[in-house]
Amino acid sequence: MASVTSRPILETRGLTKLYGGLAANTDVDFQLPAGRITALIGPNGAGKSTFVGMVTGRIPATRGQVIFEGRDISALPAHARIGLGMAYTFQITSIFPGLDVRENVALAARRKTDGAHLGAKVGAALARVGLADRADAVAGDLSYGHQRLLEIAMGLAQDPKLFILDEPTQGLAESEVAGFVALIRDLAGETTILLIEHNMDVVMQAADHIVVLDQGMVLASGEPQAIRADRAVQAAYLGTADA
């Protein structure tokens, strides 16, 4: 199990993305504590998806740096960052619908696992998310909630050092959301999690630390209760708090 340390696993320094004259993110300085769950929140259009795209290498930054485990990875493509230990899920499920559940996870696990240990790795990932009894089901036939869990299993099978979850509870039933929160709390400490999430109940239950983006810049960061009480955050995103 990974230990919580003061050294950030991920940093961005002055990370900026310009589209013509429009700034999606401006000089974002960000630190992600290792071994914890950090939530990235903000209103629609705040620049969350662009920021995550730059972190993962799917969107080229206009300027700034991405530092992963002390190494400047700003010039590395997305696949190379995955190889270093990043895994992420998307807002829209990204599975192979024609393959069975086991085959989906096996494809992901092959990045980091040799053939002799592949079956055990796949089985452990499916058990972790509660899909062991659906290993032979066609992925496209799963419910939306189970497809989201399959995506998480595919990420876990890569033994990520950093697991980025982009809107993972979108479209889930209330009972599935509760199960998701329990799952990621169980994962806390084994991997570092960056959670991009609109459901504030999930954020407040799951996150150890919260960073708020607004208009492409960091508005605030801190522990959940401090963020809930922050008047600037209330005005920009959460609404007026009770007196």
C-alpha positions in Angstrom: 0.0 0.0 0.0 1.3 3.4 -0.9 1.9 5.8 2.0 0.7 9.4 2.1 3.7 11.7 1.8 4.1 15.4 1.6 5.8 15.3 -1.8 3.3 15.8 -4.6 3.1 13.0 -7.2 2.0 15.5 -9.8 2.6 19.3 -10.2 1.7 21.8 -12.9 3.6 25.0 -13.2 2.1 27.9 -15.1 0.0 25.5 -17.2 -1.8 27.4 -19.9 -3.9 26.6 -22.9 -4.9 29.2 -25.5 -7.3 28.7 -28.3 -6.7 31.7 -30.5 -7.2 34.6 -28.2 -9.3 32.6 -25.8 -7.7 31.2 -22.6 -9.1 27.8 -21.5 -6.6 27.7 -18.6 -4.2 30.4 -17.4 -1.1 29.8 -15.4 -2.4 26.9 -13.4 -0.1 26.0 -10.5 -1.4 22.8 -9.0 0.0 20.1 -6.6 -1.5 16.7 -6.2 -0.6 15.0 -2.8 0.5 11.4 -3.2 -1.7 8.7 -1.8 -4.8 10.8 -1.4 -8.1 11.6 -3.1 -8.1 15.1 -4.6 -11.3 16.4 -6.2 -11.1 19.0 -9.0 -14.4 21.0 -9.2 -15.8 24.1 -10.8 -18.6 25.4 -12.9 -19.2 24.3 -16.5 -16.6 26.0 -18.7 -14.1 26.4 -15.8 -11.4 24.5 -17.8 -11.4 21.2 -15.9 -11.4 19.0 -19.0 -8.8 21.0 -20.8 -6.6 21.0 -17.7 -6.9 17.2 -17.4 -6.2 16.8 -21.1 -3.0 18.7 -20.7 -2.0 16.6 -17.6 -2.6 13.4 -19.5 -1.0 14.5 -22.7 -4.1 14.4 -24.8 -4.1 18.2 -25.3 -0.9 20.1 -25.9 -0.2 22.9 -23.5 0.5 26.4 -24.9 3.0 26.9 -22.1 3.8 25.6 -18.7 5.1 22.3 -17.2 3.7 19.0 -16.0 5.9 17.3 -13.4 5.2 13.7 -12.5 7.2 12.1 -9.7 9.7 14.9 -10.0 10.2 14.5 -13.7 9.2 17.0 -16.4 6.9 15.1 -18.7 5.5 18.2 -20.6 6.8 16.9 -23.9 5.7 13.3 -23.5 2.7 12.0 -25.5 -0.3 10.4 -23.8 0.8 6.8 -24.2 4.2 7.5 -22.7 2.5 9.1 -19.6 0.3 5.9 -19.3 3.5 3.9 -19.3 4.9 6.0 -16.4 1.8 5.1 -14.3 -1.1 7.3 -15.2 -4.5 5.8 -15.9 -7.8 7.7 -16.6 -11.4 7.1 -17.3 -13.4 9.4 -19.6 -16.8 11.2 -19.2 -18.1 8.9 -21.8 -17.4 5.2 -21.3 -14.4 3.9 -23.3 -14.7 0.2 -23.4 -14.7 -2.5 -26.1 -18.4 -3.3 -26.3 -18.0 -6.4 -28.6 -15.6 -8.1 -26.2 -16.4 -9.8 -22.9 -15.6 -8.2 -19.6 -12.6 -10.3 -19.0 -11.1 -9.5 -22.4 -11.6 -5.8 -21.8 -9.6 -5.9 -18.6 -7.0 -8.2 -20.1 -6.3 -5.7 -22.9 -5.6 -3.0 -20.3 -3.6 -5.2 -18.0 -1.2 -6.3 -20.8 0.5 -2.9 -20.6 2.1 -3.8 -17.3 1.5 -7.6 -16.8 3.3 -10.6 -18.4 1.2 -13.6 -19.6 1.9 -15.8 -16.6 0.2 -13.3 -14.3 -2.4 -11.9 -16.6 -5.3 -14.1 -15.4 -4.7 -13.3 -11.8 -4.4 -9.6 -12.4 -7.7 -9.6 -14.4 -9.5 -11.6 -11.7 -8.3 -9.3 -8.9 -9.4 -6.2 -10.8 -12.8 -7.5 -11.5 -13.2 -8.7 -7.9 -12.2 -5.3 -6.6 -15.1 -3.6 -8.5 -17.6 -6.3 -8.0 -17.7 -7.6 -11.5 -16.2 -11.1 -11.0 -19.5 -12.8 -11.7 -19.9 -10.9 -15.0 -16.5 -11.8 -16.4 -18.0 -13.7 -19.3 -20.7 -11.1 -20.2 -20.4 -9.0 -23.3 -19.3 -5.6 -22.2 -21.8 -3.8 -24.4 -24.6 -5.7 -22.7 -23.7 -4.4 -19.2 -25.8 -1.6 -17.6 -24.3 1.8 -17.8 -23.2 1.7 -14.2 -21.5 -1.6 -14.7 -19.7 -0.3 -17.7 -18.3 2.5 -15.6 -17.1 -0.1 -13.1 -15.5 -2.0 -15.9 -13.6 1.1 -16.9 -12.3 1.4 -13.4 -11.3 -2.2 -13.4 -9.4 -1.6 -16.6 -7.6 1.3 -15.0 -6.8 -0.7 -11.8 -5.3 -3.6 -13.9 -2.6 -1.2 -15.0 -1.4 -0.7 -11.4 -1.6 3.1 -11.7 0.4 5.4 -9.5 -2.1 8.1 -10.5 -5.8 7.3 -11.4 -7.8 10.1 -12.9 -11.5 9.7 -12.9 -13.5 12.1 -15.1 -17.1 12.4 -14.0 -17.3 8.8 -12.9 -20.7 9.0 -11.3 -22.4 10.6 -14.3 -25.5 8.6 -15.2 -25.3 6.3 -12.2 -28.3 5.4 -10.0 -28.2 6.6 -6.4 -27.4 3.1 -5.1 -24.5 2.9 -7.7 -23.1 6.2 -6.5 -23.0 5.0 -2.9 -21.1 1.9 -4.1 -18.7 4.0 -6.1 -17.8 6.3 -3.1 -17.1 3.2 -1.0 -14.9 1.8 -3.8 -12.7 4.8 -4.2 -12.4 5.3 -0.4 -11.2 1.7 -0.3 -8.6 2.5 -3.0 -7.3 5.5 -1.1 -3.7 5.0 -0.2 -3.1 2.3 -2.8 -3.1 4.8 -5.6 -3.4 8.6 -5.9 -6.8 9.6 -7.2 -7.7 12.8 -9.0 -11.5 13.0 -9.2 -13.3 15.4 -11.5 -16.9 15.5 -10.3 -20.0 17.6 -10.4 -21.9 15.7 -7.6 -20.9 17.7 -4.5 -22.2 15.0 -2.2 -19.7 12.6 -3.8 -16.9 15.2 -3.5 -17.6 15.9 0.1 -17.8 12.2 1.0 -14.8 11.0 -1.0 -12.2 13.8 -1.2 -9.4 14.5 1.2 -8.5 17.7 -0.7 -10.4 19.9 -3.2 -9.1 22.3 -5.9 -11.6 24.7 -7.4 -11.2 26.0 -11.0 -13.0 29.1 -12.2 -12.5 30.8 -15.5 -9.5 28.6 -16.2 -7.7 29.5 -13.1 -7.3 28.1 -9.5 -9.9 29.9 -7.3 -9.2 27.9 -4.1 -7.8 24.8 -2.7 -8.1 23.1 0.7 -9.9 20.5 2.8 -13.6 19.9 2.0 -15.1 21.9 4.9 -12.8 24.9 4.2 -13.9 24.8 0.5 -17.6 24.6 1.5 -17.2 27.7 3.7 -15.1 29.7 1.2 -17.2 32.7 0.1 -15.5 33.0 -3.2 -16.2 29.4 -4.0 -19.8 29.9 -2.8 -20.3 32.8 -5.2 -18.6 31.1 -8.2 -19.9 27.5 -7.8 -21.6 26.3 -4.7 -24.2 29.1 -4.1 -24.7 30.9 -0.9 -24.2 28.8 2.2 -26.6 28.7 5.0 -25.9 31.4 7.6 
